[in-house]
Amino acid sequence: MTMNRKQRKELRESMRLSIHKWNKSTAGKLHKKHKEMFGVEPVFFGATDKKSPDYLDKIRDAIRTGKPLDKYAALPPDMKVAWEQGVIEID
C-alpha cells in the first residue's frame, strides 16, 4: 500500500501525538524514570499492556528498591535458551 504525502504527514502527526500522550502518562513517566535511574528499559514478562497496574507496580518497586526490573536476567540459563527459541511462554 502506498501513501501519498498528506497521509504520511497525518501518520507522522498521529504518531507524534501518541508518543507525547505516552510520555505524559503515569506509565510513560515511570518507564522514563526507570531508564534514567538504571540506564535500561524495564523488562517484564506477562505485561502486554504497559499501563497495567501489575507492570506499573513492578516498576515502582524497582525504583523504590534500587534494583532494575529485568525478569529476563533472573531466568535460569536453560529457560533463557527455551525463551529465545520460542519453546516456552512466560506470563
N, C-alpha and C positions, 0 to 999 in steps of 0.2 A: 504494500500500500504506500503510495506516495502522498506527501503532504505539500500543500502549497505554502507560501511564505506566511500568510495570515494564520494558518493552522499551526505552523511551527511556533510562531510568536505567541499564540494563545496557549499552547502546550508549555512553553518555557515560563510564561507568567503563572500558569496554574501550578507548576512545579515549584516556582519561587515562593508562591503563597503557601503551599503545603509545607515547605521547609521552614518558613517563617512561623507558621502556626505550630509546628512541632517544637521549634526552639523556644517558644513562649509557654508551652505546656509544662506541667509538672514532670512528666516523663522525660521530655527533652532536657529540662534543666538538670534533673538528676543524672541523666546519661552524660551530659556535658561535664558536670562536676566530677563524676567518676573518672572520666577520661583525663581531666585536668589533674586530679589527685594522683592517679596511678599511671598515666601515660598510655593506657589501653582501654578499649571499649569493654563493657561488661559482657561476659559470655555466660549464658543461662539456658539450659535445656528446658523444653516444655512450654516456653512462652512464645506463642506465635503472635500474640498481641503485646507489643512493648508498652502498652498502657495498662496492662493487667495489674491488679493490686499485688499479686504474689511477686511479680517481676519487680515492681517498684519497691516493695518491702525488702527484697533481697539486695537491691542497690543501696537502699538506706542503711541496711545492716553492714554492708561492705564499707561504706563511708564512715559509719559510726565506729567500726572495729579497726579500721585502718588496713584491712586486707582486701585486695581487689576481688571482684566477683568473677571467677573463672572456673566454672564447673567442669570444663574440658580438662584443665590441668589436674583436677582432682581425680580423674578417672584412672584406674589401673591400666598399665600398658596394653594388656590383651583387649580390654574394652575400647581403648583408643583405636586400635587396629580394626576391630569389628565396626566401630562407628565410621571410620574413614572408608571402609569397604561397603558400607550401607547394609550390613548384615543385621544390625540392631537399631532400634529406635529408642530414644530415651525421653521420658516425659515426667 
